[in-house]
Amino acid sequence: MMALRLLTALVGCAYVLGVWQQKQRGQSWPGYRTALFISGIVLIELGLSPIVMHLAHHDLRAHMIQHLMIGMYAPVALVFACPMTLLLKTLPTRGARGLVALLGHPAVRLWSHPITSVIFNIGGMAMLYLTGLYVAQLHSPALALLVHFHFMAAGCLFTWAVAGPDPAPYRPALPARLIVLVIAMACHAVLGKWMYFIQAPAMPGATVQDITQAAQWMFYGGELAEAILVFVLVRQWLARERPPHTTPRALWTGP
């Protein structure tokens, strides 16, 4: 997993460099966004560290904690740090226009649609845990690398498509995204309960208690991350519906 850890570190350095460039230009950048991004990077680095990888390789419960770290909580922190906005502010005009054009490309629009992101995210988890793929990746470093990259990419894509503050051309309206999020939560809950009832995945050496606890952690841990997205979406909705602030002076109609 050294390649993924190195890539993550480079992304973190690029973000910090972008913030530094903004300050050099005399432009401000919220400190909480920088803190969020660094927190997401740290979560991924911890989740892919040798000790966690070793534990996750031999204990399904540790794997599920790792999955929550790099596939759900880290993406929330990274996406809400507005990296796309920072990149657009940092790039020269020509580069920024190219990035905007890329975001508007039909293929990007398809992949960034909330429904597509749900299929990519929840469907990937179902394929991993309800088939022999989970056991197969335990014996294949290349497959394990792909699985962990999918966790990160699918989590970031889903968070950005549904509730991300960064620009996303042709993004559906807030009510539609909230409905998609509720459907995703239901699918995630069904997957967790189904794993509980059928005792999947059948990891060698895993006891019934291990699989049960892993399914429970997936269910409750995932619900918490998705609840954060619901809160953000509802807050955005209420902010848009709130009438503009009217001061007493604005109400004065006299001379």
N, C-alpha and C positions, 0 to 999 in steps of 0.2 A: 504493500500500500504506500510505499515511499513516493511513488509518482503522484498519487492523489494528494498526499500531504504536501509535497513540493508545489504542486499546482495551487493548492489552497493558500499556502504561504505567499506565493507570488501574487495571487489575487488580493490578498490582504495588504501587501506592500503597495500594490498599484492604487488601492483605495486611499491609503494614507498619503501617498504621493499626490494624488488628486486633491485631497484636502489641503495639503501644503501649498500646492499651486494656487488654489483659490485664495488662500491667505496672502500669498505673495502679490496677487493682483488687487488686494484690498477688498476682496469679497468674502462675506461671512459664510460659514457652513455650520449648521447646528451641531453642537458637541454631542448631543444624545444620539444622533445618527452615526457618528464615528464610533461611539461606545457600543451601539447595537451591532455594527458590522464587525468590530473586533471580537465581540462576544460570540457571534456566529462562527467566526474563524476559529476561535479557541475551542468551541464545542466540536467542530469537525476534527481539529487536530487531536483533541482528547479521544474522540470516538474512533479515530484511526491509529491511535498510539499502539505500540507493540503489546503492552499489557492488556489493553481492552480487546485488541484483536485476538490475543491468546485466549482470554476468557470467553469471548463470543464464539470462538471456534469450538469450544468444548462444553459450553453451557448455553442452552437456548434462551434462558432468562437474560443472560448478559448480552446475547445477540439482540434481544428485543429492546433493551435499554440503549444499545448502540444505534439501533434503527431509529428510535425516537430522537436521539441526539443529533444524528447527521441528516435524517430524512424529514424531520418535522420541526423541531425547535430551532435548529440552526438556520433553516430556510426562512422561518418567520423573522428572525433577527436580521438576516442578510437582506431580505427584500424590503423590509421596513426602514432600512438604512438608505434607501433611494440610490443605489449604485448607478442606475441608468441615468438619472438626473445629473449626478455628479459627472458622469462620463460626458454627457452632452455639454455641460458647462466647461469642461476641461479641454475637449477637443477643439481644434481650429474650425472655423466656419464650414469649410469644405468637408471635413471629416464628420462634423455633426449632421450636416445635410445627408451624407451618405448613410449614417446610422439611422436617421429618420426614414430614409427610403427603404432601408433593409427591414425596419420594423413594419413597414407597410406592404412588404412583399406577401403575395398570397400564401406561400408556404409558411411564413412566420405567423401570419394571421390565423391560419388553420391550427398550428401547434399551440398558439397562445390563447385559443378560445377556451373558456372555462370547461366546456364539456369534453374537449379533447384532453385537457390536462387531468381531468378526473379519471378518464379511461387509462391514460398513461400512468397515473399514480396508483389508483386502487387496483386497476387491472394487473399492474406489475406485481403488486403485493400478493394478489390472489394466485398468480402464476408461480410465484416463488414459494408460497407456503402450502398450497394445495396440490402441488405436483412434486415430482422428484427433483426439481431444480435446486431446492435448498440443500439437499444432501449432496448433489452433484457439485455445487460450488464449494463445498467443504474440501473437496479433493482436487480442485482445479484453481490455481492462483489467478489465471487469466479470467475465468468465469467469476470468481469472487471479486476481482477488480471491477468488472462490468456491473455486477450487482450493487456494489457500494456506490459506484458512480451514478447508477440509476436512482438510488435512494436520494442522493444530493440533487441531481438534475430534476427529477420528478417533483420533489418537494419544493424546490425554488420555482419551477414552472407553475405548479398549482397555486402557490401563494401569490405569485405575481398576477396570474390570470384572474384570480377570484377577488383578491383584496389589495393588491399591490398599489402603492402610491405613485409609482413610476408611470410614465406615459405608456399606453398600449393602444395603438390605433384600432378602431372598430371594436372596442370593448363593449360588451352588452351593458345595458342599464343596471343600476344597483339592484332593483328588485329581482331581475333575472339572475344576477350573480348570487344573490342571497338564496334563491331557490336551488341553484346548482350546488351551493355549499351545503345546504340542508340534505340534499340527495347524497352528496359525498359522505356526509356524516353518517347517514343511514347505511350506506354501503360498507363503510369502515366498521360500523358497529356489527353488522351482519357477518362480516368476515371474521372479526374477533370472536364472536359467539360460535360461529361455525367451527373455527379452529378448536374452541373449547369442547364442543360436543363430539367432534370426530377425532380429537386428539392428534391434530396435525400442526406442524410437520413431524413425521416420524424420524426424528433425529436419533442416530445410534447412541445408546447409553442414556437417553433422556427418560426420566420416569414420568408417570402420569401427573404427578404433582408439578414437575418442572414445566411440562407442556401447558398445564392448566394455568400456572402462574404467568407464564409468558403470554398466553392469550389474554389474560386479565390485564396485564400491564399494557399490552397493545391497545386494548379497548379503552381503558381509563386514561392512559397517557395520550393517546390520539385524540380523545374527546376534549382534553384540556387544550391541546394545540389548536383544534378546530374551533373551540369556544372563543379563543382569542380572535380568530378571524371573524367570527360572527359579531363580536363586540365592535371590531373596527368597522365592519360594513354598516352595522346599525348606526354607529356614531356618524359615519359619513353621510348616511341617508338623512338623519335628523339635522345635520348641519346644513344640508342643501334645502331641506323643507322649512328651516327656521326663517321667519321673516327678517329682513334687515333691521338692525338696531335703529330705533327712532329716538332721538333726543328731545327733551322738552322744547328746545329752541325750534326744532323742525315742526313741532305741533303748533307753534305760535302763528296765528294768522292775522294778528293786529298790526297796526302801523309800526 
